[in-house]
Amino acid sequence: FPTQSLVERRDLNTVIDEHDQSPDDLTQEKRAALADFGVEAIIYPHFTEDADMPVQFSVKVIDTKTGEIVAAVLITPRDVWLRDDATKRDMMKKAIRSLEKQKDEIIQQTINTR
């Protein structure tokens, strides 16, 4: 994401709070308020740890103008090392690399929707 800039969390907390854990919580009103801060996308990382399934790490990138998921990736330990003992850090790195590969498509989609 070559043109990214960061917005302070304390500023974003005036619009969304830590309980807005899901892209579904990003209502049109909240998206409009985020746009006032210049936020074009929100990145939602999420770890799932459940006794019935292996650890998973997912990342969704939400376009704040449309509310659409413009990029997403789901990583399991097996995706990293082809075995089940990859660390959470390894999984995050793999997710970032995957999103970086998608960036040109994301940028083009963003340009087309604006």
C-alpha positions as CSV (number, residue, x, y, z in Angstrom):
1,F,0.0,0.0,0.0
2,P,2.4,2.6,-1.3
3,T,0.4,5.7,-0.5
4,Q,-0.7,4.7,3.0
5,S,-0.7,7.0,6.0
6,L,-1.6,6.2,9.5
7,V,-4.4,7.9,11.5
8,E,-4.0,8.0,15.3
9,R,-6.0,5.4,17.1
10,R,-7.3,8.0,19.6
11,D,-8.8,10.0,16.7
12,L,-10.4,6.9,15.3
13,N,-11.8,6.0,18.7
14,T,-14.1,9.0,18.4
15,V,-15.8,7.1,15.4
16,I,-15.3,3.5,16.1
17,D,-14.4,1.7,19.3
18,E,-12.7,-1.5,20.2
19,H,-16.0,-3.3,20.2
20,D,-16.3,-2.7,16.4
21,Q,-14.6,-6.0,15.8
22,S,-16.2,-6.9,12.5
23,P,-16.5,-5.3,9.1
24,D,-20.3,-5.6,9.6
25,D,-20.0,-3.0,12.4
26,L,-18.6,-0.4,10.0
27,T,-21.9,1.3,9.2
28,Q,-22.4,3.9,6.5
29,E,-22.4,6.6,9.1
30,K,-19.1,5.4,10.6
31,R,-17.6,5.1,7.1
32,A,-18.5,8.7,6.4
33,A,-17.0,9.9,9.6
34,L,-13.8,7.9,8.9
35,A,-13.7,9.6,5.5
36,D,-13.5,13.0,7.3
37,F,-10.2,11.8,8.8
38,G,-9.0,10.8,5.3
39,V,-9.3,7.1,6.0
40,E,-9.8,5.2,2.8
41,A,-9.5,1.7,4.1
42,I,-9.7,-0.2,7.4
43,I,-7.7,-3.3,8.0
44,Y,-9.4,-5.9,10.2
45,P,-6.9,-8.6,11.4
46,H,-8.4,-11.6,13.3
47,F,-7.0,-14.7,15.0
48,T,-9.3,-17.7,15.5
49,E,-8.2,-20.2,18.1
50,D,-10.7,-22.9,18.7
51,A,-10.3,-26.4,20.1
52,D,-12.2,-27.9,17.2
53,M,-10.0,-26.3,14.5
54,P,-6.4,-25.1,14.0
55,V,-5.4,-21.5,14.6
56,Q,-6.3,-19.2,11.7
57,F,-5.3,-15.7,10.9
58,S,-7.4,-13.6,8.6
59,V,-7.1,-10.1,7.3
60,K,-9.8,-8.1,5.6
61,V,-9.3,-4.7,3.9
62,I,-12.5,-2.7,3.8
63,D,-13.0,0.3,1.5
64,T,-14.5,2.9,3.7
65,K,-16.4,4.6,0.9
66,T,-18.3,1.5,-0.3
67,G,-18.0,-0.9,2.7
68,E,-16.8,-3.6,0.3
69,I,-14.0,-6.0,1.2
70,V,-11.4,-5.1,-1.4
71,A,-8.8,-7.7,-0.2
72,A,-8.8,-10.6,2.1
73,V,-6.5,-13.4,3.1
74,L,-6.9,-16.5,5.4
75,I,-3.8,-18.1,6.7
76,T,-3.4,-21.4,8.7
77,P,-0.1,-22.7,10.1
78,R,0.0,-25.3,7.2
79,D,0.0,-22.4,4.7
80,V,3.2,-21.1,6.1
81,W,5.5,-24.1,6.6
82,L,3.3,-26.9,5.2
83,R,3.0,-28.2,8.7
84,D,1.0,-27.3,11.8
85,D,3.7,-25.6,14.0
86,A,4.0,-22.2,12.4
87,T,3.8,-19.3,14.9
88,K,1.3,-16.5,14.9
89,R,4.1,-14.1,13.8
90,D,4.9,-16.4,10.8
91,M,1.2,-16.4,9.9
92,M,1.0,-12.6,10.1
93,K,4.1,-12.2,7.9
94,K,2.5,-14.6,5.3
95,A,-0.7,-12.6,5.3
96,I,1.1,-9.4,4.8
97,R,3.1,-10.8,1.8
98,S,-0.1,-12.1,0.4
99,L,-1.8,-8.7,0.7
100,E,1.2,-7.0,-0.9
101,K,0.8,-9.2,-3.9
102,Q,-2.8,-8.0,-4.2
103,K,-2.0,-4.3,-3.8
104,D,-2.0,-3.4,-7.6
105,E,-5.5,-4.9,-7.9
106,I,-6.6,-3.1,-4.8
107,I,-5.3,0.2,-6.0
108,Q,-7.0,-0.2,-9.4
109,Q,-10.3,-1.2,-7.7
110,T,-10.1,1.9,-5.5
111,I,-9.4,4.2,-8.4
112,N,-12.4,2.7,-10.4
113,T,-14.8,3.2,-7.5
114,R,-13.9,6.9,-6.7
